[in-house]
Amino acid sequence: MTDADIASRFPRHPFDSDDPDKLREECGLFGAFNVTDAASFVALGLHALQHRGQEAAGIVTYDPEIGFSSVRRLGYVRDNFTQRETIEALPGRSGIGHVRYSTSGAKGQTAIRDVQPLYADLAMGGCAVAHNGNLTNARAIKKELIERGSIFQSSSDTEVIIHLMARSFQKNIPERMKEALRRVEGAFSIIALTRSKMIGVRDPLGVRPLSLARLGEGWALASETCAFDICGAEFVREIEPGEMVIISEKGVESFRPFEPARPRFCIFEHVYFSRPDSVIGGRSVYESRRAIGVELAREAPVEADLVCPIPDSGTPAAIGYSQESGIPYAMGIIRNQYMGRTFIEPSEQIRNMGVRLKLNVNRALIRGKRVVLVDDSVVRGTTSRKIREMIVDAGAAEVHFRIASPPTAWPCFYGVDTPERDKLLAARMTEEEMRAYLGVDSLRFISLDGLYRAVGEENGRDPSAPRYCDACFSGQYPIPPSDALSEGALELEDAR
């Protein structure tokens, strides 16, 4: 059976629009070392990280008597890693896992060969690698490797790292990984598993998250702290930007394989990607989002009767907006929590009903009211227009949009699936033009300075030395998107 045949058995959800109005999450990582039934803990951790990727999931474990075992499946964690026989097929006291949304390769067409962790037999033993992020020079390096005889099995940029490791002459796997990662550019948080070690590493700017926890007598690594909560692990600290940790029976050793750089963590993790019950940078994600709503109310007040979130990502910001403005908070839009795969054939008529199947307006509450709708972002505007139509159809007197991020006007090259720039609404329209296009009475985005204040920067954004990566808002890329520039996908003046 070909990859295409396999993928056709697990199609994208028929109500997932081909023109989505949300940025897609990147990927999620979880690793467990020196714990009984490691696969069970990895599966629990991946379940908590499902929001970061829903296309596929994989787990690799190691047992001294059996060696490495791997299960990689398309679809949700709950559909693939809750059966006893699956976990029993993954023996060992150490394991790593990955949930995937494709940010490289064929987007939305995940094939089994692309599902991570990727495994390879190297000269000094086996190694499995799971990667969250995106390498901005992967295509150039891949071309070079192929010309030198490398044979690639997947479309994932993670495989570039494995080939670089295989060609290295360093004496052990951690040293080979250091050498490989010094050659790549872009954003990466990585968990790798060898016969005796688990390795965690973040890129020099720390764009993507990774944290360490104590799990019984062993250890755990995860993209977000919420994954530790579900399996009873005790958070220890974040892996620092540019740091590599090597976990073995000796404990945790820390190394600095890269040149020092000013950290630029992805600010959109605070806005949307991370779960609100996670802690990143020592700060509650929920509190950051609530504070964004407070800042938004100060910057963009409006006379209204209700503040309503667009579920679920707009909820904390809507609470903050309501608290600061004094306008009552209400659940004007209700999310169908049981939206999953459906037996209904995805005809064009049914596709157009997609938003209504996921969200429904609380008509009795909305009728005759001036409503402030709070959402995390506007990307292409398609879903926002449909939601506005639903609110108006329910009898709202006025509809005001308040957006908990600045206008998304630039594509991301660091692990987020962003449309090309000419398909981003904010790249083509002014705020007033967007308001008219969406058909709302008013539209306001939080300012970039306001967003920085909400995540703890009292004086807002320092343009000479921004603390976060905010390229999707500012167009200022902290890491040159080399492949995009060389292929003409981004104008030179865009990468300032």
C-alpha positions in Angstrom: 0.0 0.0 0.0 1.4 3.4 -1.0 1.7 6.4 1.4 -1.1 8.0 -0.7 -3.4 5.0 -0.1 -2.6 5.1 3.7 -3.2 8.9 3.8 -6.6 8.5 2.0 -7.8 6.2 4.9 -7.1 9.1 7.3 -8.2 12.2 5.4 -8.2 15.6 6.8 -11.3 16.4 8.7 -14.0 17.1 6.1 -14.9 20.4 7.8 -11.3 21.6 7.9 -11.4 24.5 5.4 -8.9 24.7 2.7 -8.8 28.4 3.4 -8.4 28.4 7.2 -8.4 31.5 9.4 -6.1 30.1 12.0 -2.4 29.6 12.0 -1.7 25.9 12.4 0.2 24.7 15.5 3.7 23.4 15.0 4.5 20.1 16.6 4.7 18.7 20.2 7.5 16.6 21.8 7.6 14.4 24.9 10.3 12.2 26.2 10.6 9.9 29.3 13.9 8.4 30.6 14.4 5.7 33.1 10.8 5.0 34.1 8.8 1.8 34.0 6.5 1.5 31.0 8.0 4.7 29.4 5.6 4.4 26.4 2.6 4.9 28.7 4.0 8.1 30.0 4.9 9.3 26.5 1.4 8.6 25.2 -0.1 10.6 28.1 2.3 13.5 27.4 1.5 13.5 23.7 -2.3 13.5 24.6 -1.7 16.7 26.6 0.1 18.2 23.6 -2.4 17.2 21.0 -3.3 20.8 20.3 0.2 21.3 18.8 -0.4 18.8 16.0 -3.3 16.6 15.0 -2.2 14.9 11.7 -0.1 12.1 13.2 1.7 10.8 16.2 4.6 8.5 16.9 6.5 6.9 19.7 10.0 5.2 19.8 11.2 3.3 22.8 14.3 1.4 23.8 14.7 -1.8 25.7 18.1 -3.4 26.3 16.9 -6.9 25.4 14.8 -6.0 22.4 16.4 -2.8 21.1 14.4 0.0 19.6 10.7 -0.2 18.9 8.6 2.2 16.9 4.9 2.9 16.3 3.9 5.7 14.0 0.3 6.4 13.1 -1.8 8.9 11.3 -4.6 10.6 13.4 -5.1 11.5 17.0 -3.2 10.1 20.0 -6.4 8.9 21.6 -7.2 6.8 18.5 -3.8 5.1 18.2 -2.0 4.9 21.6 -4.7 4.0 24.1 -4.9 0.2 23.2 -3.0 -2.1 25.5 -1.4 -4.0 22.5 0.0 -0.9 21.1 1.7 0.1 24.3 3.0 -3.5 24.8 4.6 -3.2 21.4 6.7 -0.4 22.8 8.7 -1.9 25.7 11.4 -0.2 27.6 12.2 2.3 30.3 13.0 5.2 27.8 11.0 6.6 25.0 10.3 9.7 23.0 7.2 10.8 21.1 6.0 13.5 18.6 2.6 14.9 17.5 2.7 16.4 14.1 1.2 19.1 12.0 3.2 19.4 8.8 5.2 22.6 8.5 7.5 21.2 5.9 6.9 18.5 3.3 3.4 18.1 1.8 1.1 20.1 4.1 -2.1 18.4 5.0 -0.9 15.3 3.2 1.0 13.5 5.9 2.5 10.2 4.9 3.7 7.5 7.3 7.3 8.1 6.2 7.1 11.7 7.4 5.8 10.8 10.9 8.3 11.4 13.7 10.3 10.4 15.6 12.6 9.4 12.8 14.9 6.5 13.5 18.3 5.7 12.0 21.1 3.1 12.6 24.3 5.1 12.9 27.9 3.7 13.2 27.8 3.8 17.0 24.2 2.6 17.4 20.6 3.6 16.8 19.1 7.0 17.3 15.6 8.4 17.2 15.0 12.1 16.6 11.9 14.2 17.1 11.9 17.9 16.1 9.6 20.9 16.7 10.3 23.9 14.5 11.5 24.5 11.0 15.0 24.7 9.4 15.3 27.7 7.1 18.2 26.3 5.1 17.0 22.6 5.0 16.4 22.6 1.2 19.9 23.9 0.4 21.5 21.3 2.7 19.3 18.5 1.4 20.4 19.4 -2.2 24.0 19.3 -1.2 23.6 15.9 0.6 21.8 14.3 -2.3 24.5 15.4 -4.6 27.0 13.6 -2.3 25.0 10.4 -2.4 22.5 10.7 0.5 19.2 9.0 -0.1 16.2 10.6 1.7 13.2 8.6 2.7 10.9 11.5 3.9 10.0 15.0 3.1 10.7 16.2 6.6 13.5 18.6 7.3 14.3 16.5 10.4 15.9 14.0 8.2 18.5 16.5 7.2 19.7 16.5 10.8 20.0 12.7 10.7 22.0 12.6 7.5 24.4 15.3 8.8 24.8 13.1 11.9 25.5 10.0 9.8 28.2 11.8 7.8 29.9 13.2 10.9 33.2 11.7 12.1 32.6 12.6 15.8 33.1 9.9 18.3 29.6 9.6 19.8 26.0 10.5 19.0 25.8 13.7 21.1 28.9 15.1 19.5 27.6 14.2 16.0 24.3 16.0 16.9 26.2 19.1 18.0 28.1 19.1 14.7 25.0 18.6 12.7 23.0 21.3 14.5 25.8 23.9 14.0 25.3 23.5 10.2 21.5 24.1 10.2 19.7 27.4 10.6 16.2 28.1 11.8 14.1 27.1 14.9 14.5 23.8 16.6 13.6 22.1 19.8 14.8 18.5 19.6 14.4 15.4 21.7 16.6 12.4 20.7 16.9 8.9 22.1 20.0 6.6 22.0 20.6 3.3 23.7 21.8 4.9 26.9 20.8 8.6 26.7 18.0 11.0 26.1 19.1 14.4 24.6 17.2 17.7 24.6 18.4 20.8 22.7 17.1 24.2 21.7 18.3 26.5 18.9 20.5 29.4 19.9 17.6 31.9 19.9 15.2 29.5 21.8 12.4 30.2 19.3 10.5 27.0 20.2 9.9 25.8 23.8 11.3 22.8 25.7 11.3 22.0 29.4 12.7 19.5 31.8 10.9 17.6 34.7 11.6 14.9 37.2 9.4 11.9 36.6 9.7 9.5 39.6 13.3 8.3 39.6 13.7 9.3 36.0 13.3 12.4 33.8 11.0 13.9 31.2 11.3 16.5 28.5 8.3 18.2 26.9 7.3 21.1 24.7 4.9 22.4 27.4 4.6 22.1 31.1 0.9 20.9 30.8 2.3 17.6 29.6 4.1 17.1 32.9 0.9 17.7 34.8 -1.0 14.9 33.2 1.7 12.3 34.1 2.6 13.6 37.5 6.1 14.9 36.6 7.6 17.7 38.6 8.7 20.7 36.6 12.4 21.5 37.1 13.3 24.2 34.6 13.2 25.2 30.9 16.0 24.1 28.6 17.7 27.4 27.9 18.2 28.8 24.4 21.3 27.3 22.8 21.5 24.6 25.5 21.9 20.8 25.1 21.1 18.5 27.9 22.2 14.9 27.9 20.2 12.7 30.3 21.7 9.3 31.3 22.1 7.2 34.4 24.6 9.8 35.6 21.9 12.4 35.7 21.5 15.6 33.6 24.5 17.2 32.0 24.4 20.6 30.3 26.4 21.8 27.3 26.5 24.9 25.2 27.3 23.8 21.6 26.5 27.1 19.9 27.8 30.7 19.8 25.9 32.9 22.4 22.9 34.8 20.9 20.2 37.0 22.2 17.1 34.8 22.8 14.0 35.5 20.7 11.2 33.2 21.9 8.1 33.0 19.7 5.6 35.5 21.1 2.7 33.7 19.4 3.2 30.9 21.9 1.7 33.3 24.5 -1.0 34.4 22.1 -2.3 31.1 20.8 -0.1 28.0 20.4 0.6 27.0 24.0 -2.2 25.7 26.2 -3.4 28.2 28.8 -2.5 25.9 31.7 1.2 25.8 30.6 3.9 28.0 32.0 6.5 29.4 29.6 9.3 31.8 30.5 8.2 31.6 34.1 4.9 33.1 33.1 1.4 31.6 33.1 0.1 31.5 29.5 -3.4 32.0 30.9 -2.3 35.2 32.7 -0.5 36.5 29.6 -3.7 36.0 27.5 -5.9 37.6 30.2 -3.4 40.6 30.3 -3.6 40.9 26.5 -7.4 41.4 26.9 -6.7 44.1 29.6 -4.3 45.9 27.3 -6.8 45.6 24.4 -9.5 47.1 26.5 -7.3 50.1 27.3 -6.2 50.6 23.7 -9.5 49.9 22.0 -12.5 50.7 24.2 -16.0 50.5 22.8 -19.6 51.0 24.1 -21.2 47.6 24.2 -23.5 45.2 26.1 -21.5 42.0 26.0 -18.0 40.7 25.6 -17.9 37.3 24.0 -15.0 35.1 23.2 -14.6 33.1 20.0 -14.0 29.7 21.5 -11.7 28.5 22.7 -8.5 30.5 22.1 -10.2 33.9 22.6 -11.5 33.1 26.0 -8.8 34.3 28.4 -8.4 37.6 26.4 -12.1 38.1 26.5 -12.1 37.7 30.3 -9.4 40.3 30.6 -11.2 42.7 28.2 -14.4 42.3 30.3 -12.6 42.8 33.6 -10.9 46.0 32.4 -13.8 47.5 30.5 -16.6 46.6 32.9 -18.7 45.2 30.1 -20.3 41.8 31.1 -18.6 38.7 29.9 -20.9 36.1 28.3 -20.7 32.9 26.3 -22.4 34.2 23.2 -20.9 31.5 21.0 -20.9 27.9 22.1 -18.4 25.3 20.8 -19.4 21.8 19.9 -17.0 19.9 22.1 -17.7 16.6 20.3 -16.7 17.7 16.8 -14.7 14.9 15.3 -14.7 12.7 12.2 -18.1 12.5 10.6 -20.0 10.1 8.4 -21.3 13.0 6.3 -19.6 13.2 2.9 -17.8 16.5 2.6 -19.8 18.0 -0.2 -19.4 21.7 -1.0 -22.7 22.5 0.8 -21.5 20.7 3.9 -18.1 22.3 3.8 -19.8 25.7 3.9 -21.6 24.6 7.0 -18.3 23.8 8.7 -18.2 26.8 11.0 -21.8 26.3 12.1 -21.1 22.7 13.0 -18.1 23.8 15.2 -19.7 26.9 16.7 -23.2 28.0 17.4 -24.6 31.3 18.5 -26.5 31.6 21.8 -29.4 33.5 20.1 -31.4 34.3 23.3 -28.3 36.0 24.7 -27.2 37.9 21.6 -30.5 39.2 20.2 -30.6 43.0 20.3 -27.2 43.3 22.0 -24.0 45.3 21.0 -21.4 42.5 21.1 -17.7 42.7 21.4 -16.2 39.5 19.9 -12.6 38.7 21.1 -10.4 36.4 19.0 -6.7 35.5 19.0 -5.9 36.5 15.4 -7.2 37.1 11.9 -5.2 35.4 9.2 -7.3 35.3 6.0 -10.5 36.5 7.4 -12.7 33.7 6.0 -13.9 32.3 9.4 -14.2 35.8 10.9 -16.7 36.7 8.2 -18.7 33.6 8.7 -18.9 34.2 12.5 -19.9 37.8 11.9 -22.8 36.5 9.7 -23.9 34.1 12.4 -23.9 36.9 15.0 -25.9 39.3 12.8 -28.3 36.5 11.8 -28.9 35.9 15.6 -30.1 39.5 15.9 -27.1 41.4 17.3 -27.5 45.1 17.1 -23.7 45.8 16.6 -20.7 43.6 16.1 -17.2 44.7 17.2 -14.1 42.6 16.7 -11.2 42.9 19.1 -8.1 40.9 18.2 -5.6 39.7 20.8 -2.6 40.0 18.5 -1.3 42.6 16.1 -2.2 42.1 12.4 -0.5 39.0 11.0 1.1 40.4 7.8 4.2 38.2 7.3 4.7 34.5 6.9 6.5 32.4 9.5 9.5 30.3 8.6 10.2 28.9 12.1 7.7 26.1 12.5 4.2 27.6 11.9 2.2 26.9 8.8 1.5 30.4 7.5 -0.1 31.2 4.2 2.0 33.1 1.6 2.1 36.8 2.3 -0.3 37.8 -0.5 -2.9 35.6 1.2 -2.6 37.2 4.6 -5.4 39.8 5.0 -3.2 42.3 6.9 -0.6 42.2 4.1 -3.2 43.4 1.5 -5.4 45.7 3.5 -5.4 48.5 6.1 -7.2 48.0 9.3 -10.2 50.0 8.0 -10.2 48.0 4.8 -10.2 44.8 6.9 -13.1 46.1 8.9 -15.1 46.8 5.8 -14.2 43.3 4.4 -15.3 41.6 7.5 -18.5 43.7 7.7 -18.2 44.6 11.4 -19.0 47.9 13.1 -15.4 48.2 14.4 -12.2 46.2 14.3 -9.1 46.8 16.4 -6.0 44.8 17.0 -3.7 45.0 20.0 -0.6 47.0 19.2 2.8 45.3 19.2 3.8 47.4 22.2 0.6 46.4 24.0 1.3 42.8 23.3 4.8 43.1 24.8 3.4 44.8 27.9 1.0 42.0 28.3 3.7 39.4 28.4 5.7 41.3 31.0 7.7 44.0 29.1 6.6 47.1 31.0 8.0 49.5 28.4 6.7 47.6 25.4 8.9 46.4 22.5 12.4 47.6 22.3 12.9 48.0 18.5 16.7 47.9 18.8 16.7 44.6 20.8 13.3 42.9 20.8 13.0 40.1 23.4 10.7 37.9 21.3 10.4 36.7 17.7 7.5 38.7 16.3 8.3 38.4 12.6 4.7 37.5 11.7 3.7 40.9 12.9 6.8 43.1 12.3 8.4 41.4 9.3 11.7 41.5 11.2 13.2 38.0 10.9 15.8 37.2 13.6 17.1 34.2 11.5 17.5 34.7 7.8 14.9 32.5 5.9 17.7 31.4 3.5 15.7 28.9 1.4 12.8 31.3 0.9 15.1 34.1 -0.1 17.1 32.0 -2.5 13.9 30.7 -4.1 12.3 34.1 -4.4 9.5 33.3 -2.0 10.4 36.4 0.0 11.7 39.7 -1.2 15.1 40.7 0.2 13.8 43.9 1.8 11.2 41.8 3.6 13.9 40.0 5.6 15.2 43.0 7.4 
